[in-house]
Amino acid sequence: MVAKIDRDGCISCGLCTSVCPEVFRMGDDDLAEVYVDEVPEEAEDAAIEAQESCPTSVITVE
């Protein structure tokens, strides 16, 4: 499973980082970023929750 963020649409709310810190973090530019190549199995549900909770729908988890 891989997570992606369209950073152009990110509003820096930080929701994804609080829901799934194993996959998402805030970058130096204060936009959320994915910092793992593959979502760890134990974090898959949280990554999907982050995708579903994103207010701008810029997260994709496949």
Jmol script that loads the backbone (N, CA, C; Angstrom):
load data "model"
ATOM      1  N   MET A   1       0.851  -1.170   0.000  1.00  0.00           N
ATOM      2  CA  MET A   1       0.000   0.000   0.000  1.00  0.00           C
ATOM      3  C   MET A   1       0.898   1.235   0.000  1.00  0.00           C
ATOM      4  N   VAL A   2       0.537   2.202  -0.834  1.00  0.00           N
ATOM      5  CA  VAL A   2       1.326   3.419  -0.981  1.00  0.00           C
ATOM      6  C   VAL A   2       0.425   4.633  -0.753  1.00  0.00           C
ATOM      7  N   ALA A   3       0.936   5.625  -0.051  1.00  0.00           N
ATOM      8  CA  ALA A   3       0.200   6.868   0.185  1.00  0.00           C
ATOM      9  C   ALA A   3       0.844   7.992  -0.619  1.00  0.00           C
ATOM     10  N   LYS A   4       0.001   8.900  -1.102  1.00  0.00           N
ATOM     11  CA  LYS A   4       0.477  10.066  -1.848  1.00  0.00           C
ATOM     12  C   LYS A   4      -0.322  11.281  -1.406  1.00  0.00           C
ATOM     13  N   ILE A   5       0.320  12.452  -1.500  1.00  0.00           N
ATOM     14  CA  ILE A   5      -0.358  13.710  -1.194  1.00  0.00           C
ATOM     15  C   ILE A   5      -0.134  14.666  -2.354  1.00  0.00           C
ATOM     16  N   ASP A   6      -1.209  15.289  -2.820  1.00  0.00           N
ATOM     17  CA  ASP A   6      -1.101  16.382  -3.783  1.00  0.00           C
ATOM     18  C   ASP A   6      -0.823  17.629  -2.954  1.00  0.00           C
ATOM     19  N   ARG A   7       0.441  17.925  -2.779  1.00  0.00           N
ATOM     20  CA  ARG A   7       0.845  18.995  -1.862  1.00  0.00           C
ATOM     21  C   ARG A   7       0.359  20.363  -2.316  1.00  0.00           C
ATOM     22  N   ASP A   8       0.036  20.527  -3.604  1.00  0.00           N
ATOM     23  CA  ASP A   8      -0.469  21.815  -4.089  1.00  0.00           C
ATOM     24  C   ASP A   8      -1.810  22.161  -3.446  1.00  0.00           C
ATOM     25  N   GLY A   9      -2.567  21.146  -3.037  1.00  0.00           N
ATOM     26  CA  GLY A   9      -3.872  21.381  -2.421  1.00  0.00           C
ATOM     27  C   GLY A   9      -3.862  21.322  -0.907  1.00  0.00           C
ATOM     28  N   CYS A  10      -2.718  21.005  -0.318  1.00  0.00           N
ATOM     29  CA  CYS A  10      -2.623  20.880   1.138  1.00  0.00           C
ATOM     30  C   CYS A  10      -2.811  22.245   1.805  1.00  0.00           C
ATOM     31  N   ILE A  11      -3.623  22.258   2.881  1.00  0.00           N
ATOM     32  CA  ILE A  11      -3.849  23.511   3.612  1.00  0.00           C
ATOM     33  C   ILE A  11      -3.147  23.507   4.973  1.00  0.00           C
ATOM     34  N   SER A  12      -2.273  22.547   5.192  1.00  0.00           N
ATOM     35  CA  SER A  12      -1.456  22.464   6.413  1.00  0.00           C
ATOM     36  C   SER A  12      -2.280  22.325   7.687  1.00  0.00           C
ATOM     37  N   CYS A  13      -3.393  21.610   7.613  1.00  0.00           N
ATOM     38  CA  CYS A  13      -4.225  21.453   8.811  1.00  0.00           C
ATOM     39  C   CYS A  13      -3.601  20.493   9.820  1.00  0.00           C
ATOM     40  N   GLY A  14      -2.764  19.560   9.341  1.00  0.00           N
ATOM     41  CA  GLY A  14      -2.092  18.637  10.239  1.00  0.00           C
ATOM     42  C   GLY A  14      -2.919  17.436  10.662  1.00  0.00           C
ATOM     43  N   LEU A  15      -4.111  17.295  10.129  1.00  0.00           N
ATOM     44  CA  LEU A  15      -4.969  16.179  10.519  1.00  0.00           C
ATOM     45  C   LEU A  15      -4.329  14.833  10.185  1.00  0.00           C
ATOM     46  N   CYS A  16      -3.752  14.721   9.001  1.00  0.00           N
ATOM     47  CA  CYS A  16      -3.153  13.441   8.606  1.00  0.00           C
ATOM     48  C   CYS A  16      -1.994  13.060   9.514  1.00  0.00           C
ATOM     49  N   THR A  17      -1.230  14.037   9.949  1.00  0.00           N
ATOM     50  CA  THR A  17      -0.092  13.737  10.821  1.00  0.00           C
ATOM     51  C   THR A  17      -0.547  13.300  12.205  1.00  0.00           C
ATOM     52  N   SER A  18      -1.688  13.795  12.651  1.00  0.00           N
ATOM     53  CA  SER A  18      -2.184  13.376  13.955  1.00  0.00           C
ATOM     54  C   SER A  18      -2.874  12.017  13.880  1.00  0.00           C
ATOM     55  N   VAL A  19      -3.516  11.712  12.745  1.00  0.00           N
ATOM     56  CA  VAL A  19      -4.207  10.435  12.575  1.00  0.00           C
ATOM     57  C   VAL A  19      -3.221   9.303  12.269  1.00  0.00           C
ATOM     58  N   CYS A  20      -2.195   9.604  11.475  1.00  0.00           N
ATOM     59  CA  CYS A  20      -1.267   8.557  11.033  1.00  0.00           C
ATOM     60  C   CYS A  20       0.178   9.079  10.968  1.00  0.00           C
ATOM     61  N   PRO A  21       0.788   9.314  12.120  1.00  0.00           N
ATOM     62  CA  PRO A  21       2.164   9.835  12.129  1.00  0.00           C
ATOM     63  C   PRO A  21       3.197   8.838  11.615  1.00  0.00           C
ATOM     64  N   GLU A  22       2.805   7.575  11.463  1.00  0.00           N
ATOM     65  CA  GLU A  22       3.724   6.572  10.911  1.00  0.00           C
ATOM     66  C   GLU A  22       3.977   6.784   9.422  1.00  0.00           C
ATOM     67  N   VAL A  23       3.114   7.571   8.770  1.00  0.00           N
ATOM     68  CA  VAL A  23       3.199   7.767   7.319  1.00  0.00           C
ATOM     69  C   VAL A  23       3.353   9.242   6.941  1.00  0.00           C
ATOM     70  N   PHE A  24       2.661  10.117   7.668  1.00  0.00           N
ATOM     71  CA  PHE A  24       2.621  11.537   7.303  1.00  0.00           C
ATOM     72  C   PHE A  24       3.356  12.398   8.326  1.00  0.00           C
ATOM     73  N   ARG A  25       3.960  13.466   7.842  1.00  0.00           N
ATOM     74  CA  ARG A  25       4.590  14.461   8.707  1.00  0.00           C
ATOM     75  C   ARG A  25       4.500  15.810   8.010  1.00  0.00           C
ATOM     76  N   MET A  26       4.732  16.853   8.775  1.00  0.00           N
ATOM     77  CA  MET A  26       4.755  18.192   8.199  1.00  0.00           C
ATOM     78  C   MET A  26       6.183  18.460   7.712  1.00  0.00           C
ATOM     79  N   GLY A  27       6.296  18.905   6.480  1.00  0.00           N
ATOM     80  CA  GLY A  27       7.596  19.186   5.895  1.00  0.00           C
ATOM     81  C   GLY A  27       8.134  20.536   6.335  1.00  0.00           C
ATOM     82  N   ASP A  28       9.341  20.837   5.917  1.00  0.00           N
ATOM     83  CA  ASP A  28       9.973  22.114   6.254  1.00  0.00           C
ATOM     84  C   ASP A  28       9.185  23.308   5.725  1.00  0.00           C
ATOM     85  N   ASP A  29       8.387  23.083   4.678  1.00  0.00           N
ATOM     86  CA  ASP A  29       7.567  24.150   4.102  1.00  0.00           C
ATOM     87  C   ASP A  29       6.179  24.204   4.729  1.00  0.00           C
ATOM     88  N   ASP A  30       5.990  23.472   5.832  1.00  0.00           N
ATOM     89  CA  ASP A  30       4.724  23.416   6.579  1.00  0.00           C
ATOM     90  C   ASP A  30       3.581  22.754   5.816  1.00  0.00           C
ATOM     91  N   LEU A  31       3.887  21.998   4.786  1.00  0.00           N
ATOM     92  CA  LEU A  31       2.880  21.209   4.089  1.00  0.00           C
ATOM     93  C   LEU A  31       3.083  19.749   4.470  1.00  0.00           C
ATOM     94  N   ALA A  32       1.994  19.008   4.506  1.00  0.00           N
ATOM     95  CA  ALA A  32       2.085  17.590   4.841  1.00  0.00           C
ATOM     96  C   ALA A  32       2.837  16.848   3.750  1.00  0.00           C
ATOM     97  N   GLU A  33       3.544  15.788   4.166  1.00  0.00           N
ATOM     98  CA  GLU A  33       4.267  14.959   3.205  1.00  0.00           C
ATOM     99  C   GLU A  33       4.245  13.510   3.672  1.00  0.00           C
ATOM    100  N   VAL A  34       4.410  12.615   2.715  1.00  0.00           N
ATOM    101  CA  VAL A  34       4.547  11.193   2.993  1.00  0.00           C
ATOM    102  C   VAL A  34       6.035  10.928   3.141  1.00  0.00           C
ATOM    103  N   TYR A  35       6.436  10.276   4.226  1.00  0.00           N
ATOM    104  CA  TYR A  35       7.867  10.058   4.419  1.00  0.00           C
ATOM    105  C   TYR A  35       8.268   8.587   4.463  1.00  0.00           C
ATOM    106  N   VAL A  36       7.369   7.702   4.038  1.00  0.00           N
ATOM    107  CA  VAL A  36       7.702   6.283   3.921  1.00  0.00           C
ATOM    108  C   VAL A  36       7.410   5.827   2.495  1.00  0.00           C
ATOM    109  N   ASP A  37       8.191   4.880   2.004  1.00  0.00           N
ATOM    110  CA  ASP A  37       7.966   4.375   0.650  1.00  0.00           C
ATOM    111  C   ASP A  37       6.704   3.525   0.573  1.00  0.00           C
ATOM    112  N   GLU A  38       6.473   2.757   1.624  1.00  0.00           N
ATOM    113  CA  GLU A  38       5.290   1.906   1.668  1.00  0.00           C
ATOM    114  C   GLU A  38       4.651   2.009   3.053  1.00  0.00           C
ATOM    115  N   VAL A  39       3.328   2.077   3.066  1.00  0.00           N
ATOM    116  CA  VAL A  39       2.602   2.169   4.337  1.00  0.00           C
ATOM    117  C   VAL A  39       2.802   0.867   5.109  1.00  0.00           C
ATOM    118  N   PRO A  40       3.291   0.956   6.356  1.00  0.00           N
ATOM    119  CA  PRO A  40       3.446  -0.264   7.160  1.00  0.00           C
ATOM    120  C   PRO A  40       2.084  -0.926   7.377  1.00  0.00           C
ATOM    121  N   GLU A  41       2.073  -2.238   7.385  1.00  0.00           N
ATOM    122  CA  GLU A  41       0.818  -2.984   7.508  1.00  0.00           C
ATOM    123  C   GLU A  41       0.012  -2.547   8.725  1.00  0.00           C
ATOM    124  N   GLU A  42       0.692  -2.300   9.846  1.00  0.00           N
ATOM    125  CA  GLU A  42      -0.022  -1.913  11.067  1.00  0.00           C
ATOM    126  C   GLU A  42      -0.588  -0.495  11.002  1.00  0.00           C
ATOM    127  N   ALA A  43      -0.194   0.291   9.993  1.00  0.00           N
ATOM    128  CA  ALA A  43      -0.681   1.668   9.856  1.00  0.00           C
ATOM    129  C   ALA A  43      -1.665   1.831   8.697  1.00  0.00           C
ATOM    130  N   GLU A  44      -2.019   0.747   8.031  1.00  0.00           N
ATOM    131  CA  GLU A  44      -2.895   0.850   6.854  1.00  0.00           C
ATOM    132  C   GLU A  44      -4.252   1.453   7.192  1.00  0.00           C
ATOM    133  N   ASP A  45      -4.883   1.006   8.265  1.00  0.00           N
ATOM    134  CA  ASP A  45      -6.199   1.545   8.636  1.00  0.00           C
ATOM    135  C   ASP A  45      -6.110   3.034   8.950  1.00  0.00           C
ATOM    136  N   ALA A  46      -5.062   3.439   9.643  1.00  0.00           N
ATOM    137  CA  ALA A  46      -4.890   4.856   9.982  1.00  0.00           C
ATOM    138  C   ALA A  46      -4.624   5.688   8.726  1.00  0.00           C
ATOM    139  N   ALA A  47      -3.875   5.153   7.772  1.00  0.00           N
ATOM    140  CA  ALA A  47      -3.607   5.882   6.524  1.00  0.00           C
ATOM    141  C   ALA A  47      -4.901   6.093   5.747  1.00  0.00           C
ATOM    142  N   ILE A  48      -5.752   5.068   5.717  1.00  0.00           N
ATOM    143  CA  ILE A  48      -7.050   5.192   5.043  1.00  0.00           C
ATOM    144  C   ILE A  48      -7.929   6.199   5.774  1.00  0.00           C
ATOM    145  N   GLU A  49      -7.883   6.188   7.098  1.00  0.00           N
ATOM    146  CA  GLU A  49      -8.650   7.167   7.874  1.00  0.00           C
ATOM    147  C   GLU A  49      -8.169   8.588   7.569  1.00  0.00           C
ATOM    148  N   ALA A  50      -6.853   8.763   7.433  1.00  0.00           N
ATOM    149  CA  ALA A  50      -6.305  10.080   7.088  1.00  0.00           C
ATOM    150  C   ALA A  50      -6.807  10.517   5.716  1.00  0.00           C
ATOM    151  N   GLN A  51      -6.836   9.581   4.778  1.00  0.00           N
ATOM    152  CA  GLN A  51      -7.347   9.896   3.436  1.00  0.00           C
ATOM    153  C   GLN A  51      -8.806  10.339   3.502  1.00  0.00           C
ATOM    154  N   GLU A  52      -9.611   9.580   4.224  1.00  0.00           N
ATOM    155  CA  GLU A  52     -11.051   9.870   4.319  1.00  0.00           C
ATOM    156  C   GLU A  52     -11.328  11.137   5.115  1.00  0.00           C
ATOM    157  N   SER A  53     -10.430  11.516   6.021  1.00  0.00           N
ATOM    158  CA  SER A  53     -10.637  12.675   6.873  1.00  0.00           C
ATOM    159  C   SER A  53     -10.070  13.980   6.298  1.00  0.00           C
ATOM    160  N   CYS A  54      -9.239  13.873   5.289  1.00  0.00           N
ATOM    161  CA  CYS A  54      -8.582  15.068   4.742  1.00  0.00           C
ATOM    162  C   CYS A  54      -9.636  16.065   4.230  1.00  0.00           C
ATOM    163  N   PRO A  55      -9.630  17.301   4.750  1.00  0.00           N
ATOM    164  CA  PRO A  55     -10.657  18.270   4.358  1.00  0.00           C
ATOM    165  C   PRO A  55     -10.544  18.732   2.906  1.00  0.00           C
ATOM    166  N   THR A  56      -9.391  18.554   2.294  1.00  0.00           N
ATOM    167  CA  THR A  56      -9.233  18.964   0.896  1.00  0.00           C
ATOM    168  C   THR A  56      -9.103  17.777  -0.055  1.00  0.00           C
ATOM    169  N   SER A  57      -9.216  16.563   0.470  1.00  0.00           N
ATOM    170  CA  SER A  57      -9.175  15.322  -0.323  1.00  0.00           C
ATOM    171  C   SER A  57      -7.944  15.230  -1.226  1.00  0.00           C
ATOM    172  N   VAL A  58      -6.772  15.571  -0.669  1.00  0.00           N
ATOM    173  CA  VAL A  58      -5.541  15.512  -1.458  1.00  0.00           C
ATOM    174  C   VAL A  58      -4.711  14.268  -1.173  1.00  0.00           C
ATOM    175  N   ILE A  59      -5.188  13.379  -0.299  1.00  0.00           N
ATOM    176  CA  ILE A  59      -4.462  12.169   0.047  1.00  0.00           C
ATOM    177  C   ILE A  59      -5.063  10.990  -0.716  1.00  0.00           C
ATOM    178  N   THR A  60      -4.165  10.181  -1.281  1.00  0.00           N
ATOM    179  CA  THR A  60      -4.566   8.958  -1.966  1.00  0.00           C
ATOM    180  C   THR A  60      -3.803   7.804  -1.330  1.00  0.00           C
ATOM    181  N   VAL A  61      -4.508   6.759  -0.954  1.00  0.00           N
ATOM    182  CA  VAL A  61      -3.892   5.563  -0.403  1.00  0.00           C
ATOM    183  C   VAL A  61      -4.349   4.391  -1.276  1.00  0.00           C
ATOM    184  N   GLU A  62      -3.387   3.725  -1.907  1.00  0.00           N
ATOM    185  CA  GLU A  62      -3.713   2.614  -2.811  1.00  0.00           C
ATOM    186  C   GLU A  62      -2.924   1.393  -2.429  1.00  0.00           C
TER     187      GLU A  62
END
end "model"
wireframe off; spacefill off
backbone 0.3
color backbone group
